């Protein structure tokens, strides 16, 4: 009788042990993105850029995430919170070579040979904190007032990381955005 009870306990223990193992994740297709490593690499690139770039500014905000906001003209409005709708004009370029990869300003698009007639080129609106824009934008816009003109430098972990589906943006690119924060709701 005791042998049967021990056998049953062993079987139950085995079932529990095997059922608690995590099954293979079918979405695990490769190594995890190295946030810390890429932030370290990007911080050197950003520091070199800031040492050589001649950027007029009132002041600079160095966020703990590595995002840098260079305020060029201070707005008089309030700072937004998650859930606010942000309205902004922007031009995005690569820190590496300054090439413009996106903008909502028609003349900037024309000047940089990225104009697309299908694009409406109107002020961009997005909900802060909703995940509808790259994380660096959520970080930066929380730190500036409505009406501000700024240059935002975004390390790759808070941009497009190592995505290779962005034709004009190489993997692990540090991004620079010139923004005019038009207002918020």
KEPA-502188 format. One record per atom (N, C-alpha, C): x, y, z. Coordinates in steps of 0.05 Angstrom, whole numbers, always signed. Layout:
east: X; north: Y; up: Z
...
REM end
This chain:
east: +16; north: -24; up: +0
east: +0; north: +0; up: +0
east: +17; north: +25; up: +0
east: +39; north: +25; up: +17
east: +56; north: +49; up: +18
east: +71; north: +53; up: -8
east: +77; north: +30; up: -22
east: +91; north: +33; up: -48
east: +72; north: +46; up: -68
east: +47; north: +39; up: -68
east: +28; north: +52; up: -87
east: +24; north: +81; up: -81
east: +23; north: +88; up: -55
east: +21; north: +117; up: -48
east: +46; north: +132; up: -56
east: +70; north: +120; up: -53
east: +94; north: +133; up: -61
east: +95; north: +136; up: -92
east: +86; north: +116; up: -106
east: +85; north: +117; up: -135
east: +66; north: +139; up: -144
east: +43; north: +140; up: -131
east: +23; north: +161; up: -139
east: +35; north: +189; up: -133
east: +48; north: +192; up: -110
east: +60; north: +218; up: -103
east: +82; north: +225; up: -123
east: +98; north: +205; up: -132
east: +119; north: +210; up: -151
east: +107; north: +219; up: -178
east: +85; north: +205; up: -186
east: +72; north: +213; up: -211
east: +61; north: +241; up: -210
east: +48; north: +247; up: -188
east: +36; north: +274; up: -184
east: +59; north: +295; up: -184
east: +81; north: +289; up: -170
east: +103; north: +307; up: -170
east: +115; north: +311; up: -198
east: +117; north: +290; up: -213
east: +127; north: +292; up: -241
east: +109; north: +309; up: -258
east: +82; north: +305; up: -256
east: +63; north: +320; up: -271
east: +65; north: +350; up: -264
east: +68; north: +356; up: -239
east: +70; north: +384; up: -230
east: +96; north: +396; up: -241
east: +118; north: +381; up: -239
east: +144; north: +391; up: -249
east: +143; north: +396; up: -279
east: +132; north: +378; up: -294
east: +131; north: +382; up: -323
east: +111; north: +403; up: -332
east: +89; north: +406; up: -317
east: +69; north: +425; up: -325
east: +78; north: +454; up: -317
east: +97; north: +456; up: -299
east: +105; north: +483; up: -291
east: +128; north: +493; up: -309
east: +138; north: +476; up: -326
east: +159; north: +485; up: -345
east: +147; north: +503; up: -366
east: +161; north: +524; up: -373
east: +151; north: +542; up: -394
east: +155; north: +529; up: -421
east: +134; north: +529; up: -437
east: +136; north: +517; up: -464
east: +154; north: +535; up: -481
east: +163; north: +524; up: -503
east: +179; north: +540; up: -521
east: +162; north: +563; up: -532
east: +174; north: +587; up: -533
east: +160; north: +610; up: -542
east: +163; north: +612; up: -573
east: +142; north: +609; up: -588
east: +144; north: +609; up: -617
east: +152; north: +637; up: -628
east: +150; north: +657; up: -611
east: +156; north: +685; up: -620
east: +185; north: +692; up: -613
east: +199; north: +674; up: -600
east: +227; north: +679; up: -593
east: +244; north: +672; up: -617
east: +249; north: +692; up: -634
east: +262; north: +688; up: -659
east: +291; north: +697; up: -659
east: +301; north: +705; up: -637
east: +329; north: +714; up: -636
east: +336; north: +727; up: -610
east: +360; north: +738; up: -609
east: +369; north: +751; up: -584
east: +352; north: +775; up: -577
east: +351; north: +781; up: -551
east: +337; north: +805; up: -541
east: +352; north: +830; up: -550
east: +338; north: +852; up: -553
east: +350; north: +877; up: -560
east: +366; north: +886; up: -536
east: +391; north: +895; up: -540
east: +409; north: +903; up: -519
east: +406; north: +933; up: -513
east: +387; north: +939; up: -496
east: +381; north: +967; up: -490
east: +405; north: +980; up: -477
east: +417; north: +968; up: -456
east: +439; north: +980; up: -442
east: +463; north: +983; up: -460
east: +470; north: +963; up: -475
east: +492; north: +965; up: -494
east: +489; north: +986; up: -515
east: +465; north: +988; up: -526
east: +460; north: +1008; up: -546
east: +459; north: +1036; up: -534
east: +449; north: +1039; up: -510
east: +450; north: +1066; up: -497
east: +478; north: +1074; up: -493
east: +496; north: +1056; up: -485
east: +524; north: +1063; up: -481
east: +537; north: +1072; up: -507
east: +532; north: +1057; up: -528
east: +543; north: +1065; up: -554
east: +532; north: +1092; up: -564
east: +506; north: +1095; up: -561
east: +493; north: +1119; up: -570
east: +502; north: +1144; up: -554
east: +507; north: +1140; up: -528
east: +515; north: +1163; up: -511
east: +541; north: +1175; up: -521
east: +559; north: +1158; up: -530
east: +585; north: +1167; up: -541
east: +580; north: +1183; up: -567
east: +563; north: +1172; up: -584
east: +556; north: +1186; up: -610
east: +543; north: +1213; up: -604
east: +525; north: +1214; up: -585
east: +511; north: +1238; up: -578
east: +530; north: +1259; up: -566
east: +548; north: +1250; up: -548
east: +567; north: +1268; up: -536
east: +585; north: +1280; up: -557
east: +595; north: +1264; up: -576
east: +612; north: +1274; up: -597
east: +596; north: +1295; up: -614
east: +571; north: +1289; up: -620
east: +554; north: +1307; up: -635
east: +551; north: +1333; up: -621
east: +545; north: +1332; up: -595
east: +540; north: +1357; up: -580
east: +566; north: +1373; up: -577
east: +589; north: +1360; up: -577
east: +615; north: +1374; up: -575
east: +621; north: +1389; up: -600
east: +611; north: +1380; up: -623
east: +618; north: +1392; up: -649
east: +596; north: +1408; up: -662
east: +571; north: +1402; up: -656
east: +548; north: +1415; up: -668
east: +544; north: +1443; up: -657
east: +540; north: +1462; up: -674
east: +535; north: +1489; up: -665
east: +504; north: +1492; up: -665
east: +493; north: +1490; up: -641
east: +464; north: +1491; up: -637
east: +458; north: +1514; up: -618
east: +443; north: +1534; up: -627
east: +434; north: +1556; up: -609
east: +413; north: +1544; up: -591
east: +416; north: +1551; up: -565
east: +395; north: +1541; up: -547
east: +393; north: +1558; up: -523
east: +370; north: +1557; up: -510
east: +366; north: +1571; up: -485
east: +377; north: +1553; up: -462
east: +371; north: +1527; up: -464
east: +381; north: +1508; up: -445
east: +377; north: +1480; up: -456
east: +389; north: +1461; up: -443
east: +387; north: +1433; up: -451
east: +376; north: +1416; up: -428
east: +359; north: +1397; up: -435
east: +349; north: +1378; up: -415
east: +361; north: +1351; up: -421
east: +375; north: +1340; up: -402
east: +387; north: +1313; up: -405
east: +369; north: +1294; up: -389
east: +351; north: +1281; up: -402
east: +333; north: +1262; up: -388
east: +349; north: +1238; up: -379
east: +341; north: +1225; up: -358
east: +355; north: +1202; up: -347
east: +355; north: +1179; up: -367
east: +336; north: +1178; up: -386
east: +335; north: +1157; up: -406
east: +357; north: +1160; up: -427
east: +369; north: +1183; up: -429
east: +388; north: +1189; up: -451
east: +377; north: +1207; up: -472
east: +351; north: +1212; up: -471
east: +339; north: +1231; up: -490
east: +348; north: +1259; up: -482
east: +356; north: +1275; up: -502
east: +364; north: +1303; up: -497
east: +346; north: +1322; up: -511
east: +337; north: +1342; up: -497
east: +320; north: +1363; up: -509
east: +335; north: +1389; up: -508
east: +340; north: +1400; up: -531
east: +354; north: +1426; up: -533
east: +333; north: +1447; up: -539
east: +326; north: +1462; up: -519
east: +305; north: +1482; up: -522
east: +317; north: +1507; up: -536
east: +305; north: +1513; up: -559
east: +314; north: +1536; up: -574
east: +297; north: +1561; up: -571
east: +272; north: +1555; up: -566
east: +252; north: +1577; up: -560
east: +232; north: +1566; up: -540
east: +231; north: +1579; up: -517
east: +213; north: +1570; up: -495
east: +184; north: +1577; up: -501
east: +167; north: +1557; up: -499
east: +138; north: +1562; up: -501
east: +127; north: +1573; up: -475
east: +103; north: +1585; up: -477
east: +90; north: +1596; up: -453
east: +68; north: +1578; up: -443
east: +62; north: +1557; up: -458
east: +40; north: +1540; up: -450
east: +48; north: +1521; up: -428
east: +30; north: +1503; up: -421
east: +35; north: +1484; up: -400
east: +49; north: +1459; up: -411
east: +60; north: +1443; up: -393
east: +72; north: +1418; up: -400
east: +50; north: +1397; up: -401
east: +51; north: +1379; up: -421
east: +29; north: +1359; up: -423
east: +32; north: +1336; up: -405
east: +11; north: +1321; up: -402
east: +10; north: +1296; up: -387
east: +1; north: +1274; up: -405
east: +5; north: +1249; up: -397
east: -5; north: +1227; up: -412
east: -35; north: +1231; up: -417
east: -43; north: +1226; up: -442
east: -71; north: +1229; up: -449
east: -77; north: +1255; up: -464
east: -59; north: +1275; up: -461
east: -63; north: +1300; up: -476
east: -57; north: +1294; up: -506
east: -72; north: +1309; up: -523
east: -66; north: +1308; up: -551
east: -46; north: +1329; up: -557
east: -24; north: +1321; up: -570
east: -2; north: +1339; up: -577
east: -4; north: +1346; up: -607
east: +1; north: +1371; up: -613
east: +2; north: +1381; up: -641
east: +30; north: +1392; up: -646
east: +43; north: +1381; up: -667
east: +71; north: +1389; up: -672
east: +78; north: +1388; up: -701
east: +96; north: +1406; up: -709
east: +109; north: +1404; up: -735
east: +137; north: +1393; up: -729
east: +148; north: +1378; up: -748
east: +174; north: +1365; up: -742
east: +189; north: +1359; up: -768
east: +215; north: +1355; up: -765
east: +232; north: +1345; up: -785
east: +251; north: +1325; up: -771
east: +252; north: +1301; up: -780
east: +269; north: +1280; up: -768
east: +293; north: +1274; up: -785
east: +316; north: +1273; up: -773
east: +341; north: +1267; up: -788
east: +358; north: +1247; up: -772
east: +378; north: +1236; up: -786
east: +396; north: +1218; up: -773
east: +419; north: +1233; up: -761
east: +427; north: +1227; up: -737
east: +450; north: +1239; up: -724
east: +475; north: +1233; up: -741
east: +477; north: +1209; up: -752
east: +500; north: +1200; up: -766
east: +509; north: +1218; up: -789
east: +490; north: +1226; up: -806
east: +497; north: +1242; up: -829
east: +478; north: +1266; up: -834
east: +459; north: +1270; up: -817
east: +441; north: +1293; up: -820
east: +420; north: +1290; up: -841
east: +418; north: +1266; up: -854
east: +398; north: +1263; up: -875
east: +370; north: +1262; up: -863
east: +352; north: +1278; up: -875
east: +324; north: +1279; up: -866
east: +309; north: +1255; up: -876
east: +296; north: +1241; up: -858
east: +281; north: +1217; up: -865
east: +251; north: +1220; up: -864
east: +241; north: +1241; up: -849
east: +213; north: +1245; up: -847
east: +207; north: +1274; up: -838
east: +184; north: +1284; up: -847
east: +176; north: +1311; up: -839
east: +146; north: +1314; up: -845
east: +133; north: +1333; up: -832
east: +106; north: +1339; up: -839
east: +105; north: +1368; up: -851
east: +128; north: +1378; up: -859
east: +130; north: +1404; up: -871
east: +137; north: +1401; up: -900
east: +119; north: +1409; up: -918
east: +123; north: +1405; up: -946
east: +149; north: +1416; up: -957
east: +157; north: +1440; up: -949
east: +181; north: +1453; up: -960
east: +206; north: +1437; up: -951
east: +206; north: +1427; up: -926
east: +228; north: +1411; up: -916
east: +230; north: +1385; up: -933
east: +207; north: +1373; up: -939
east: +207; north: +1349; up: -955
east: +218; north: +1354; up: -983
east: +209; north: +1376; up: -995
east: +219; north: +1384; up: -1022
east: +249; north: +1389; up: -1021
east: +258; north: +1404; up: -1002
east: +287; north: +1410; up: -1000
east: +305; north: +1386; up: -996
east: +293; north: +1364; up: -985
east: +309; north: +1340; up: -979
east: +302; north: +1317; up: -996
east: +288; north: +1322; up: -1018
east: +281; north: +1301; up: -1038
east: +266; north: +1278; up: -1026
east: +248; north: +1284; up: -1007
east: +231; north: +1262; up: -996
east: +201; north: +1269; up: -999
east: +195; north: +1289; up: -1016
east: +168; north: +1298; up: -1020
east: +152; north: +1276; up: -1032
east: +128; north: +1272; up: -1022
east: +109; north: +1252; up: -1032
east: +82; north: +1266; up: -1035
east: +72; north: +1267; up: -1060
east: +47; north: +1281; up: -1066
east: +23; north: +1269; up: -1051
east: +25; north: +1244; up: -1043
east: +3; north: +1231; up: -1029
east: +2; north: +1240; up: -999
east: +24; north: +1251; up: -989
east: +25; north: +1260; up: -962
east: +11; north: +1287; up: -960
east: -5; north: +1292; up: -938
east: -20; north: +1317; up: -935
east: -3; north: +1339; up: -923
east: +20; north: +1333; up: -910
east: +37; north: +1353; up: -898
east: +21; north: +1372; up: -881
east: +11; north: +1362; up: -859
east: -4; north: +1378; up: -840
east: +7; north: +1373; up: -812
east: +0; north: +1390; up: -793
east: +10; north: +1387; up: -766
east: +2; north: +1359; up: -755
east: +22; north: +1346; up: -743
east: +18; north: +1320; up: -732
east: +4; north: +1322; up: -705
east: -15; north: +1304; up: -700
east: -27; north: +1302; up: -674
east: -24; north: +1273; up: -664
east: -19; north: +1271; up: -638
east: -17; north: +1244; up: -626
east: -24; north: +1246; up: -597
east: -32; north: +1224; up: -585
east: -40; north: +1223; up: -557
east: -14; north: +1216; up: -541
east: -6; north: +1234; up: -523
east: +18; north: +1229; up: -508
east: +15; north: +1205; up: -490
east: +34; north: +1187; up: -490
east: +34; north: +1163; up: -474
east: +18; north: +1140; up: -484
east: +8; north: +1143; up: -508
east: -9; north: +1121; up: -520
east: +6; north: +1100; up: -535
east: +32; north: +1105; up: -539
east: +48; north: +1087; up: -555
east: +44; north: +1090; up: -585
east: +32; north: +1112; up: -593
east: +27; north: +1116; up: -622
east: +51; north: +1129; up: -636
east: +71; north: +1138; up: -621
east: +96; north: +1149; up: -631
east: +119; north: +1134; up: -618
east: +143; north: +1139; up: -627
east: +166; north: +1126; up: -615
east: +169; north: +1135; up: -586
east: +179; north: +1118; up: -568
east: +180; north: +1125; up: -540
east: +195; north: +1151; up: -534
east: +215; north: +1158; up: -550
east: +231; north: +1183; up: -546
east: +213; north: +1207; up: -548
east: +193; north: +1207; up: -564
east: +175; north: +1230; up: -566
east: +158; north: +1232; up: -541
east: +148; north: +1210; up: -530
east: +133; north: +1212; up: -505
east: +150; north: +1223; up: -483
east: +175; north: +1215; up: -482
east: +194; north: +1224; up: -461
east: +198; north: +1254; up: -465
east: +205; north: +1263; up: -489
east: +212; north: +1291; up: -494
east: +189; north: +1310; up: -490
east: +166; north: +1303; up: -501
east: +144; north: +1322; up: -500
east: +133; north: +1327; up: -472
east: +137; north: +1308; up: -454
east: +129; north: +1312; up: -426
east: +147; north: +1333; up: -413
east: +170; north: +1338; up: -424
east: +190; north: +1356; up: -411
east: +189; north: +1384; up: -422
east: +173; north: +1390; up: -443
east: +173; north: +1417; up: -454
east: +145; north: +1429; up: -454
east: +144; north: +1455; up: -455
east: +119; north: +1470; up: -455
east: +108; north: +1473; up: -483
east: +82; north: +1475; up: -485
east: +69; north: +1481; up: -510
east: +80; north: +1508; up: -520
east: +85; north: +1509; up: -546
east: +97; north: +1533; up: -558
east: +127; north: +1532; up: -561
east: +139; north: +1511; up: -550
east: +168; north: +1508; up: -551
east: +178; north: +1499; up: -578
east: +201; north: +1510; up: -586
east: +216; north: +1500; up: -609
east: +241; north: +1486; up: -598
east: +246; north: +1462; up: -606
east: +268; north: +1447; up: -595
east: +280; north: +1427; up: -614
east: +303; north: +1418; up: -608
east: +317; north: +1397; up: -622
east: +317; north: +1374; up: -602
east: +307; north: +1351; up: -610
east: +305; north: +1327; up: -592
east: +324; north: +1306; up: -603
east: +342; north: +1296; up: -587
east: +360; north: +1275; up: -595
east: +352; north: +1250; up: -580
east: +347; north: +1229; up: -596
east: +335; north: +1205; up: -586
east: +353; north: +1181; up: -591
east: +364; north: +1169; up: -569
east: +380; north: +1144; up: -573
east: +363; north: +1122; up: -585
east: +377; north: +1104; up: -598
east: +362; north: +1082; up: -613
east: +343; north: +1066; up: -596
east: +348; north: +1060; up: -570
east: +329; north: +1045; up: -555
east: +302; north: +1059; up: -552
east: +301; north: +1085; up: -555
east: +276; north: +1100; up: -553
east: +267; north: +1111; up: -580
east: +279; north: +1100; up: -601
east: +271; north: +1106; up: -629
east: +261; north: +1081; up: -642
east: +275; north: +1072; up: -663
east: +266; north: +1048; up: -678
east: +283; north: +1024; up: -671
east: +300; north: +1025; up: -651
east: +317; north: +1003; up: -643
east: +331; north: +990; up: -667
east: +330; north: +964; up: -670
east: +344; north: +951; up: -692
east: +325; north: +942; up: -714
east: +302; north: +956; up: -716
east: +283; north: +949; up: -738
east: +296; north: +954; up: -765
east: +291; north: +935; up: -783
east: +302; north: +939; up: -809
east: +280; north: +944; up: -830
east: +256; north: +950; up: -821
east: +235; north: +955; up: -839
east: +232; north: +985; up: -846
east: +250; north: +1001; up: -836
east: +250; north: +1030; up: -842
east: +272; north: +1035; up: -862
east: +265; north: +1038; up: -887
east: +285; north: +1041; up: -908
east: +305; north: +1063; up: -904
east: +295; north: +1086; up: -896
east: +313; north: +1110; up: -893
east: +326; north: +1111; up: -865
east: +320; north: +1092; up: -848
east: +331; north: +1093; up: -820
east: +346; north: +1067; up: -815
east: +372; north: +1067; up: -816
east: +387; north: +1043; up: -810
east: +382; north: +1033; up: -781
east: +386; north: +1007; up: -776
east: +383; north: +996; up: -749
east: +400; north: +1011; up: -730
east: +390; north: +1014; up: -705
east: +404; north: +1027; up: -683
east: +413; north: +1056; up: -689
east: +397; north: +1070; up: -703
east: +403; north: +1098; up: -709
east: +395; north: +1117; up: -686
east: +413; north: +1136; up: -681
east: +406; north: +1158; up: -663
east: +391; north: +1179; up: -680
east: +368; north: +1188; up: -670
east: +351; north: +1206; up: -686
east: +352; north: +1234; up: -675
east: +349; north: +1254; up: -693
east: +348; north: +1282; up: -685
east: +322; north: +1293; up: -697
east: +305; north: +1305; up: -680
east: +281; north: +1317; up: -689
east: +281; north: +1347; up: -682
east: +275; north: +1363; up: -703
east: +270; north: +1391; up: -698
east: +240; north: +1393; up: -696
east: +230; north: +1402; up: -673
east: +201; north: +1403; up: -669
east: +192; north: +1431; up: -661
east: +168; north: +1437; up: -669
east: +154; north: +1461; up: -660
east: +128; north: +1451; up: -647
east: +127; north: +1453; up: -621
east: +105; north: +1443; up: -605
east: +82; north: +1463; up: -607
east: +63; north: +1458; up: -625
east: +43; north: +1478; up: -632
east: +21; north: +1481; up: -610
east: +15; north: +1460; up: -596
east: -6; north: +1462; up: -575
east: -15; north: +1435; up: -566
east: -34; north: +1435; up: -547
east: -44; north: +1410; up: -536
east: -73; north: +1413; up: -528
east: -87; north: +1391; up: -527
east: -114; north: +1389; up: -517
east: -115; north: +1370; up: -493
REM end
